[in-house]
Amino acid sequence: MNALLEIGTEHLPSRFVEPALKQLETLAAQILQEKRLEYKSVQSFGTYRRLVLFIEDLAEKSADVQKEVKGPPAKLLKDANGQFTPQSAGFAQKNGIAPEKLSIVETDKGPFIYAKIKIKGEKTPKLLPEIFTRIVTGLEFAKNMVWEESGLRYGRPIRSLIGLYGDKVIKFTVAGVQSNRYTYPLSSFGRKPIKVESADKQAYVDLLKNQPQPILVLPQERREALIKTVSAEAAVRGYKADLDEDLIKETVYFTEHPVAVGGDFDLKFLTLPKELITTVLKKQIKMFPVLNDKGEIQPYFIAVRDGISVNQNEVRDGFKKVMSARLADAVFFFENDKKEGLEHFQQKLSQVLFLEGLGSMLDKASRTEKLALWLCDKTQNTALRPAVQYAALHAYADLTSHVVYEFPELQGYMGGEYAALLGKKQEAAAMRDFYLPLTSSSPLPATLEGNLVALAGKIDTLCGNFLIGQIPSGSEDPFALRRQAFAVVRILLEKGLNVSLKELVEAAAKEYPQNTPDKGLSQLPGFLFQRLALVLEQRGHAAGIINAVTNWYELPLPQVEALVSALETVKNGEEFASVLEPAKRVCNILKKSPDVSETVTESLLELPAEKDLYNQIHEVDSSLGCRVNTAKTTDDYLSVLKTYASFKEPLERFFTDVMVNAPEPAIRNNRLALLARVRRYLTQTVADITKL
């Protein structure tokens, strides 16, 4: 038979619903396994007012289990008269068996008395009250309420509970609410109970859907209905809706039957920047903007109400009043910002703290400006200096504006809008994109100026936080430093910038006062390396190859990627593989002599094999140095790496014919120095092949 659990609550915030539904399935699976109850599947679904768990083909009783219980040592089984001792008899009684059924089992600690017992399964209806209670009370929410005497902490007060096994009600009580078989209609349409006859998923879904005010209890069905109704309202006006995925998801979980209500707004509001209008609509009042085929915003809105209303015009007017008031506020803030201007906001940054001990946001803007100009020169983009300088110096200015105070998600974008009003088109584009990318994989700034300014701001933030020891640990990352590090790596790599991470970090660190205490800057390279490895893996490179790149910190990242590609090409080749074992042997020998010199005295070379190895070093040395210094592409690095294979035969002869640990100290040290020279070529020139 099937089982059905419904938790009826007051209005849960939409962000609570999906996590709660996932928890329902996880908790149910864990508890059913613990209770040895077999089932076909567990499924959860629901709305902001009802969280539902459906268990398909739940067994009628829990499985029997046999268990061996360890008791006293074997010597206590019987006394000298052959009678069971009080200890063994008591152990048998405790486990519900006769003493004669006890057995002796050899263990690591000697023989012990064991009782083999059989635990019979219990009938499911007897177990379900506890199971349902634990599932209901086991849910966790981002924020909780306490509303009744038992003190249960929950996302919102529980108002009804359904517990069914087949057509039988499972009685249990949580927070003073007794389970039954009744659910309730949409909150706006009364409290007349709806009777659920049995734990049949489709019948339950259809029962709610066929109410005078239909309830779409399946999230996917609500999503489809939402998109259809919103799109239809936009189509009536000859346009399309901005079907923002985040807003769709949020709306799905704050409605039980989404119904679109379309309306228009005053043309004067179209003087506002597009993102400001859409932010007001989407974020503040949860409405869908309407766009034309060019993506331009139109003077219409589409709101969503829960359920069908006979007085739809009044509902539309109500939505319009709310929307007009919010847009009027936005106009007020925007007009005030235009009067005050970017220069005013930029100077106000002196009153905004960046980080304790690291000055104000005005200081940060100044550092960002210097870094951005350094990047222009370093990457040979001096023509961009004027635009980059203005954008970097004013990138944080809108943080003190009225609009960004009300709508923090518009930081950067509004600064770009205010710069555009001054005719600074190039600078405006860079400022709008200043905070990009917003995630580890989302788009980078659209222009080179934007990337240079964004890179400067992000590396300054990273250096500042690491200097004062504010370093992410575990899941804690309040300043999104992992995302900033991903952005730094991606901009350098994807834009092909000829700047190494070492140069970038050192340039950023120099902009801080010399007396700034350093509590953790040395940890920044390792932090960046972790992001670099992940980005390269996302770009299709084999995991772990980056570990072999010895000078990743000193090389521009496009060259690092070229070297990684070259290593991937050669690592499985026979010639290259043949030198791996000798290379590892060289490193293992030198581990015992960490302070060995690399200076080889040629006159102390006695055997042909060591002379051959010495000559090979000189031959590679003369041809390799220039190629290593000028290598940039994958082909360049392939050319360098292929020289490694030339050490195969000389090393094999050396290990066959030469005793490294010669009795004479001078000879022994000279041979170790020879191997140290080999190790430098095979592990430090461009890559450590022993890590492949």
Secondary structure, DSSP 8 states (H G I E B T S, - for coil): --EEEEEEES---HHHHHHHHHHHHHHHHHHHHHTT---SEEEEEE-SSEEEEEEES--SB---EEEEEEEEEGGGSB-TTS-B-HHHHHHHHHTTS-GGG-EEEEETTEEEEEEEEEE---BHHHHHHHHHHHHHHH---SS-B--STT---BSS-EEEEEEEETTEE---EETTEE-BSEE---GGG----EE--SS-HHHHHHHHHTSSS----SHHHHHHHHHHHHHHHHHHTTSEE---HHHHHHHHTS-SSEEEEEEE--GGGGGS-HHHHHHIIIIIS--EEEE-TTS-EEEEEEEEEES--S-HHHHHHHHHHHHHHHHHHHHHHHHHHHHHHHHHHHHHGGGSBSSTTS-BHHHHHHHHHHHHHHHHHHTT-GGGHHHHHHHHHHTTGGGGSHHHHH-GGGTTHHHHHHHHHTT-HHHHHHHHTTT--SSSSS---SSHHHHHHHHHHHHHHHHHHHHTT---BTTB-TT-HHHHHHHHHHHHHHTT---BHHHHHHHHHHTS-TTS--SSGGGHHHHHHHHHHHHHHHTT--TTGGGGBTTTTTSBHHHHHHHHHHHHHHTTSHHHHHHHHHHHHHHHHHHT-TT------GGG--SHHHHHHHHHHHHHHHHHHHHHHH--SHHHHHHHHHGGGGGHHHHHHHHHH--SS-SSHHHHHHHHHHHHHHHHHHHTSSB-GGG-
